[in-house]
């Protein structure tokens, strides 16, 4: 069990912090969409027959 716990700790520590994640996202270029995200989801759901 201790090996499992150590692996889980290592996995958790290898993830970026919340601050790092936010900085990464903010560093991405803005994207202009032709449709709203809601419309994109609606069309995707309709295409799948839902």
N, CA, C and O atoms as CSV, one atom per row, in Angstrom:
chain,resi,resn,atom,element,x,y,z
A,1,UNK,N,N,0.829,-1.188,0.000
A,1,UNK,CA,C,0.000,0.000,0.000
A,1,UNK,C,C,0.870,1.246,0.000
A,1,UNK,O,O,0.493,2.239,-0.623
A,2,UNK,N,N,1.997,1.240,0.659
A,2,UNK,CA,C,2.824,2.441,0.707
A,2,UNK,C,C,3.357,2.806,-0.679
A,2,UNK,O,O,3.538,3.988,-0.971
A,3,UNK,N,N,3.608,1.822,-1.530
A,3,UNK,CA,C,4.053,2.099,-2.891
A,3,UNK,C,C,2.950,2.828,-3.658
A,3,UNK,O,O,3.219,3.760,-4.417
A,4,UNK,N,N,1.725,2.398,-3.455
A,4,UNK,CA,C,0.583,3.070,-4.080
A,4,UNK,C,C,0.514,4.520,-3.636
A,4,UNK,O,O,0.344,5.413,-4.466
A,5,UNK,N,N,0.641,4.763,-2.352
A,5,UNK,CA,C,0.574,6.122,-1.813
A,5,UNK,C,C,1.703,6.974,-2.374
A,5,UNK,O,O,1.479,8.129,-2.738
A,6,UNK,N,N,2.894,6.433,-2.450
A,6,UNK,CA,C,4.022,7.177,-3.009
A,6,UNK,C,C,3.782,7.538,-4.470
A,6,UNK,O,O,4.088,8.652,-4.896
A,7,UNK,N,N,3.240,6.605,-5.231
A,7,UNK,CA,C,2.949,6.886,-6.642
A,7,UNK,C,C,1.889,7.975,-6.781
A,7,UNK,O,O,1.990,8.842,-7.648
A,8,UNK,N,N,0.889,7.924,-5.933
A,8,UNK,CA,C,-0.161,8.943,-5.977
A,8,UNK,C,C,0.390,10.320,-5.603
A,8,UNK,O,O,0.001,11.324,-6.199
A,9,UNK,N,N,1.276,10.371,-4.636
A,9,UNK,CA,C,1.910,11.635,-4.261
A,9,UNK,C,C,2.759,12.151,-5.412
A,9,UNK,O,O,2.702,13.336,-5.739
A,10,UNK,N,N,3.537,11.285,-6.024
A,10,UNK,CA,C,4.370,11.691,-7.169
A,10,UNK,C,C,3.506,12.191,-8.314
A,10,UNK,O,O,3.838,13.183,-8.963
A,11,UNK,N,N,2.415,11.514,-8.559
A,11,UNK,CA,C,1.514,11.926,-9.636
A,11,UNK,C,C,0.904,13.295,-9.343
A,11,UNK,O,O,0.822,14.147,-10.228
A,12,UNK,N,N,0.485,13.495,-8.117
A,12,UNK,CA,C,-0.107,14.780,-7.732
A,12,UNK,C,C,0.913,15.908,-7.819
A,12,UNK,O,O,0.580,17.016,-8.241
A,13,UNK,N,N,2.144,15.635,-7.427
A,13,UNK,CA,C,3.175,16.667,-7.449
A,13,UNK,C,C,3.658,16.987,-8.862
A,13,UNK,O,O,4.218,18.058,-9.097
A,14,UNK,N,N,3.446,16.071,-9.802
A,14,UNK,CA,C,3.894,16.316,-11.165
A,14,UNK,C,C,2.912,17.200,-11.940
A,14,UNK,O,O,3.247,17.715,-13.007
A,15,UNK,N,N,1.725,17.371,-11.413
A,15,UNK,CA,C,0.727,18.218,-12.069
A,15,UNK,C,C,1.072,19.682,-11.845
A,15,UNK,O,O,1.658,20.038,-10.822
A,16,UNK,N,N,0.707,20.538,-12.809
A,16,UNK,CA,C,0.948,21.968,-12.590
A,16,UNK,C,C,0.042,22.498,-11.475
A,16,UNK,O,O,-1.056,21.990,-11.247
A,17,UNK,N,N,0.529,23.519,-10.799
A,17,UNK,CA,C,-0.301,24.134,-9.767
A,17,UNK,C,C,-1.449,24.885,-10.426
A,17,UNK,O,O,-1.433,25.114,-11.636
A,18,UNK,N,N,-2.426,25.263,-9.647
A,18,UNK,CA,C,-3.547,26.028,-10.180
A,18,UNK,C,C,-3.055,27.319,-10.813
A,18,UNK,O,O,-3.527,27.709,-11.881
A,19,UNK,N,N,-2.116,27.977,-10.167
A,19,UNK,CA,C,-1.561,29.225,-10.695
A,19,UNK,C,C,-0.862,28.986,-12.036
A,19,UNK,O,O,-1.041,29.759,-12.977
A,20,UNK,N,N,-0.066,27.917,-12.121
A,20,UNK,CA,C,0.624,27.590,-13.375
A,20,UNK,C,C,-0.376,27.293,-14.488
A,20,UNK,O,O,-0.187,27.708,-15.632
A,21,UNK,N,N,-1.422,26.584,-14.149
A,21,UNK,CA,C,-2.439,26.248,-15.135
A,21,UNK,C,C,-3.133,27.512,-15.649
A,21,UNK,O,O,-3.339,27.664,-16.853
A,22,UNK,N,N,-3.488,28.405,-14.746
A,22,UNK,CA,C,-4.134,29.659,-15.140
A,22,UNK,C,C,-3.206,30.487,-16.012
A,22,UNK,O,O,-3.643,31.060,-17.009
A,23,UNK,N,N,-1.930,30.557,-15.650
A,23,UNK,CA,C,-0.968,31.309,-16.462
A,23,UNK,C,C,-0.824,30.710,-17.857
A,23,UNK,O,O,-0.702,31.444,-18.838
A,24,UNK,N,N,-0.837,29.400,-17.950
A,24,UNK,CA,C,-0.750,28.732,-19.247
A,24,UNK,C,C,-1.967,29.065,-20.098
A,24,UNK,O,O,-1.843,29.378,-21.282
A,25,UNK,N,N,-3.134,28.995,-19.489
A,25,UNK,CA,C,-4.365,29.295,-20.224
A,25,UNK,C,C,-4.384,30.753,-20.667
A,25,UNK,O,O,-4.741,31.051,-21.807
A,26,UNK,N,N,-4.008,31.649,-19.786
A,26,UNK,CA,C,-3.987,33.072,-20.140
A,26,UNK,C,C,-2.979,33.380,-21.241
A,26,UNK,O,O,-3.143,34.349,-21.982
A,27,UNK,N,N,-1.948,32.566,-21.348
A,27,UNK,CA,C,-0.922,32.772,-22.363
A,27,UNK,C,C,-1.331,32.308,-23.751
A,27,UNK,O,O,-0.636,32.580,-24.731
A,28,UNK,N,N,-2.455,31.608,-23.838
A,28,UNK,CA,C,-2.925,31.119,-25.136
A,28,UNK,C,C,-3.574,32.256,-25.916
A,28,UNK,O,O,-4.196,33.137,-25.323
A,29,UNK,N,N,-3.434,32.243,-27.237
A,29,UNK,CA,C,-4.072,33.286,-28.037
A,29,UNK,C,C,-5.598,33.138,-28.009
A,29,UNK,O,O,-6.133,32.035,-27.897
A,30,UNK,N,N,-6.270,34.268,-28.112
A,30,UNK,CA,C,-7.732,34.235,-28.157
A,30,UNK,C,C,-8.178,33.650,-29.489
A,30,UNK,O,O,-7.510,33.796,-30.512
A,31,UNK,N,N,-9.313,32.992,-29.446
A,31,UNK,CA,C,-9.857,32.355,-30.643
A,31,UNK,C,C,-11.205,32.996,-30.948
A,31,UNK,O,O,-12.060,33.118,-30.070
A,32,UNK,N,N,-11.383,33.398,-32.180
A,32,UNK,CA,C,-12.669,33.937,-32.626
A,32,UNK,C,C,-13.479,32.801,-33.233
A,32,UNK,O,O,-13.022,32.123,-34.153
A,33,UNK,N,N,-14.671,32.598,-32.717
A,33,UNK,CA,C,-15.541,31.539,-33.210
A,33,UNK,C,C,-16.631,32.133,-34.081
A,33,UNK,O,O,-17.128,33.227,-33.814
A,34,UNK,N,N,-17.001,31.401,-35.128
A,34,UNK,CA,C,-18.107,31.839,-35.979
A,34,UNK,C,C,-19.446,31.638,-35.273
A,34,UNK,O,O,-20.407,32.366,-35.522
A,35,UNK,N,N,-19.494,30.639,-34.387
A,35,UNK,CA,C,-20.708,30.330,-33.641
A,35,UNK,C,C,-20.416,30.410,-32.155
A,35,UNK,O,O,-19.261,30.307,-31.742
A,36,UNK,N,N,-21.456,30.595,-31.344
A,36,UNK,CA,C,-21.265,30.585,-29.902
A,36,UNK,C,C,-20.973,29.156,-29.451
A,36,UNK,O,O,-21.355,28.207,-30.136
A,37,UNK,N,N,-20.309,28.989,-28.321
A,37,UNK,CA,C,-20.061,27.628,-27.818
A,37,UNK,C,C,-21.363,26.842,-27.634
A,37,UNK,O,O,-21.402,25.638,-27.888
A,38,UNK,N,N,-22.416,27.514,-27.196
A,38,UNK,CA,C,-23.701,26.832,-27.022
A,38,UNK,C,C,-24.215,26.304,-28.354
A,38,UNK,O,O,-24.718,25.182,-28.424
A,39,UNK,N,N,-24.095,27.101,-29.412
A,39,UNK,CA,C,-24.554,26.670,-30.734
A,39,UNK,C,C,-23.717,25.499,-31.251
A,39,UNK,O,O,-24.251,24.570,-31.856
A,40,UNK,N,N,-22.421,25.546,-31.015
A,40,UNK,CA,C,-21.545,24.450,-31.431
A,40,UNK,C,C,-21.956,23.153,-30.744
A,40,UNK,O,O,-22.038,22.107,-31.387
A,41,UNK,N,N,-22.214,23.218,-29.438
A,41,UNK,CA,C,-22.648,22.021,-28.699
A,41,UNK,C,C,-23.999,21.533,-29.198
A,41,UNK,O,O,-24.204,20.332,-29.370
A,42,UNK,N,N,-24.923,22.464,-29.432
A,42,UNK,CA,C,-26.240,22.096,-29.917
A,42,UNK,C,C,-26.137,21.367,-31.259
A,42,UNK,O,O,-26.775,20.334,-31.458
A,43,UNK,N,N,-25.344,21.900,-32.163
A,43,UNK,CA,C,-25.182,21.263,-33.468
A,43,UNK,C,C,-24.514,19.897,-33.349
A,43,UNK,O,O,-24.884,18.960,-34.057
A,44,UNK,N,N,-23.542,19.782,-32.467
A,44,UNK,CA,C,-22.859,18.495,-32.273
A,44,UNK,C,C,-23.826,17.459,-31.710
A,44,UNK,O,O,-23.836,16.311,-32.155
A,45,UNK,N,N,-24.631,17.855,-30.742
A,45,UNK,CA,C,-25.624,16.932,-30.178
A,45,UNK,C,C,-26.639,16.513,-31.219
A,45,UNK,O,O,-27.017,15.344,-31.294
A,46,UNK,N,N,-27.083,17.472,-32.030
A,46,UNK,CA,C,-28.063,17.156,-33.079
A,46,UNK,C,C,-27.460,16.193,-34.091
A,46,UNK,O,O,-28.157,15.310,-34.592
A,47,UNK,N,N,-26.190,16.346,-34.398
A,47,UNK,CA,C,-25.527,15.463,-35.356
A,47,UNK,C,C,-25.429,14.035,-34.816
A,47,UNK,O,O,-25.405,13.072,-35.583
A,48,UNK,N,N,-25.375,13.912,-33.507
A,48,UNK,CA,C,-25.288,12.583,-32.884
A,48,UNK,C,C,-26.661,11.982,-32.614
A,48,UNK,O,O,-26.772,10.847,-32.150
A,49,UNK,N,N,-27.695,12.745,-32.904
A,49,UNK,CA,C,-29.048,12.226,-32.734
A,49,UNK,C,C,-29.594,12.336,-31.328
A,49,UNK,O,O,-30.480,11.572,-30.943
A,50,UNK,N,N,-29.078,13.277,-30.556
A,50,UNK,CA,C,-29.574,13.429,-29.173
A,50,UNK,C,C,-30.562,14.541,-29.070
A,50,UNK,O,O,-31.079,14.808,-27.985
